[in-house]
Amino acid sequence: MTTEEMSTQRTRESNADPARVYDYFIGGESGFDADRAAGAWINFQAPDLLAAMRANRAFLARAVRWLTEQGVDQFIDIGSGFPLSPNTHETVLSAFPSGSVVYCDVDAAVGERTRELVAGQPGATFVQGDIRDPERLLAQPAVRALVDSGRPVACVLAAVLHFVPEEADPARITAVLRDALPPGSYLVVSHVAGDIPWDDRNSTEALRRATEEMYPRTRSQFTTFFGDFDLVEPGVGPAPRWHRADGAADENPDLPIYAGVARKAL
Ligand SMILES: C[S@@+](CC[C@H](N)C(=O)[O-])C[C@H]1O[C@@H](n2cnc3c(N)ncnc32)[C@H](O)[C@@H]1O
């Protein structure tokens, strides 16, 4: 390792990173001490935030499973995060061995881990990219191949758009992605809500302290991300309410994280 690489590694290890803190909460092992320290604070002080992160991941798993049940076998998962089972490709490729999943994240460390995990699986791949530049992302050959197939693709934007400020125009980003998708495709989105209060005041504080700025949005702002796609039942609402899992009775159904799935007309 060069001196420069060692210094980058030290910086990476001493700063809490939102992707790794999130991974720590949903049960992953990618974190360093700084991530675990930030995680411990949230764990004790902001239990709702922890519940919302887990509810988001559970929504993602339910949505991917539901989409495979609708016959969708091609997925683009943007802001995919550190892998944690059930990962999108595990669900999709077990239903459709010849299916395709393209993961995309801006974080190189996420890329390293994802590439290791999917190595040797022709149906799964990772491309590094920034959702704020959707044209560039769509031009990546692996992504291009799916959108050019003419067959339905599910584009998953789980817990990523709340990292995109208004200046970067999330409405335009989602419009570009929607336009590129073939007829019959689906858009899956989850996003921290700005108009549902957190039960514990510390969750707001924890979001404020996050090293990466977050931009919670209202239900109507969230709904615009789906454009003219048709929302599938139950529409837009808190993530735990989307195809609520059996046995989820103890979970707060109104955690401040919106979720929805919508379909492009044929
Ligand atoms: C909270 S995690 C969500 C992971 C996964 N989608 C889930 O819902 O479990 C957010 C991920 O978005 C990624 N991310 C943040 N900003 C991004 C951007 N501009 N472009 C692509 N990915 C981004 C982070 O690196 C992180 O891995």
The ligand as a Tripos MOL2 file, in Angstrom:
@<TRIPOS>MOLECULE
LIG
   27    29     1     0     0
SMALL
NO_CHARGES

@<TRIPOS>ATOM
      1 C1        -29.0970    4.3000    2.8980 C.3       1 LIG1
      2 S1        -28.1550    3.4560    1.6700 S.3       1 LIG1
      3 C2        -29.4130    2.5270    0.8440 C.3       1 LIG1
      4 C3        -28.9540    1.1470    0.4160 C.3       1 LIG1
      5 C4        -30.0580    0.2900   -0.2230 C.3       1 LIG1
      6 N1        -30.5980    0.9210   -1.4110 N.3       1 LIG1
      7 C5        -31.1910    0.0470    0.7490 C.2       1 LIG1
      8 O1        -32.2410    0.6680    0.6260 O.co2     1 LIG1
      9 O2        -31.0220   -0.7860    1.6580 O.co2     1 LIG1
     10 C6        -27.8660    4.7580    0.5150 C.3       1 LIG1
     11 C7        -26.8520    4.4180   -0.5580 C.3       1 LIG1
     12 O3        -26.9320    5.4380   -1.5600 O.3       1 LIG1
     13 C8        -25.6210    5.7010   -2.0180 C.3       1 LIG1
     14 N2        -25.6110    7.0520   -2.6080 N.ar      1 LIG1
     15 C9        -25.6510    8.2520   -1.9730 C.ar      1 LIG1
     16 N3        -25.6040    9.2550   -2.8650 N.ar      1 LIG1
     17 C10       -25.5530    8.6750   -4.1070 C.ar      1 LIG1
     18 C11       -25.4840    9.1850   -5.4370 C.ar      1 LIG1
     19 N4        -25.4390   10.4950   -5.6520 N.pl3     1 LIG1
     20 N5        -25.4490    8.3050   -6.4730 N.ar      1 LIG1
     21 C12       -25.4730    6.9610   -6.2340 C.ar      1 LIG1
     22 N6        -25.5090    6.4260   -4.9910 N.ar      1 LIG1
     23 C13       -25.5500    7.2590   -3.9440 C.ar      1 LIG1
     24 C14       -24.7590    5.5890   -0.7610 C.3       1 LIG1
     25 O4        -23.4080    5.3740   -1.1100 O.3       1 LIG1
     26 C15       -25.4030    4.4080   -0.0780 C.3       1 LIG1
     27 O5        -24.7880    3.1950   -0.4310 O.3       1 LIG1
@<TRIPOS>BOND
     1     1     2 1
     2     2     3 1
     3     2    10 1
     4     3     4 1
     5     4     5 1
     6     5     6 1
     7     5     7 1
     8     7     8 2
     9     7     9 1
    10    10    11 1
    11    11    12 1
    12    11    26 1
    13    12    13 1
    14    13    14 1
    15    13    24 1
    16    14    15 ar
    17    14    23 ar
    18    15    16 ar
    19    16    17 ar
    20    17    18 ar
    21    17    23 ar
    22    18    19 1
    23    18    20 ar
    24    20    21 ar
    25    21    22 ar
    26    22    23 ar
    27    24    25 1
    28    24    26 1
    29    26    27 1
@<TRIPOS>SUBSTRUCTURE
     1 LIG1         1 GROUP 0 **** ****
